[in-house]
């Protein structure tokens, strides 16, 4: 989805944007020590805890200027990259993905999941694949959108995957990453009815949810995943739009409570229905919006108001919105007026459900305590 597009974007608008891709000696009270640790820069916070990122699940929400590139690195260093950002810009998004890879200590991508064939998700695959070994390509199957730009990007993707390991995923498919449970919840317009080990539960938020129109674009065919690491859960539904969100969780919701939610569709109000956001009870959310793309006030408010939410992080200030619908600057990786873009969020998760989020711009880390929610609903 292009920078500067209106909420109801079109294929022609996407085509236009494809051309212009950016310790002290005394003893402090315990509560003060804990408060200080919670906001330490990452290296000191980890040292205080006596551990590094090794042996944990690490998730990077990379700034690809309103597209998606989310890198997950399991305890054994097996990697999953979700989407590849935009093309062009002298390989800007491939550079940023590689920077996150370097920080994670990896040199290859074991699995690349393309959620759908819009340019801000699949467009960077050609440049990335020319630089980085990719073990397995995963996607929802054929392009389903009748638009020239999407056909073009799908064809480019097919060219990259020629002779490579490529797999079509379906609801219920799994991605083999040692130490993690990674299951596909939605793909190609279909969705899962039950997650193994989780009993679907009647969703009380469905009754008040307005009916949503069907979406003929690739967004509605997005592949979405649930990643579980012990008690920690991460949800990424790509750009799935409201009609498909509602169908997945109404009348019964198969998705368990979520610790970290990648806000669907960059925070567009075409997605993020209350029926799903409130039902999954996210503890922390990251919105991968651009400065002039998505981060809509309606979607921001829905996530901000969801039951149990502790913090809502944003990759950029939503400059087309107002202060009331932007998070505090400390929770924004690339605020308005910053000298440069490219800052990312780094999440380190533990099997007990505790995790931390670091803003690479400030070096500040905030810790979130272990979950008290049971493993099922």
PyMOL commands that set and color helices and strands:
alter all, ss='L'
color gray80, all
select helices_A, chain A and resi 11-17+30-38+42-49+89-104+119-122+125-131+148-161+218-221+242-249+264-267+274-280+297-304+323-325+329-331
alter helices_A, ss='H'
color red, helices_A
select strands_A, chain A and resi 57-61+70-73+79-82+108-113+133-139+166-168+181-187+190-191+201-202+224-229+232-236+252-253+260-262+284-287+311-316+332-334+345-349+355-359+364-368
alter strands_A, ss='S'
color yellow, strands_A
deselect
rebuild
show_as cartoon
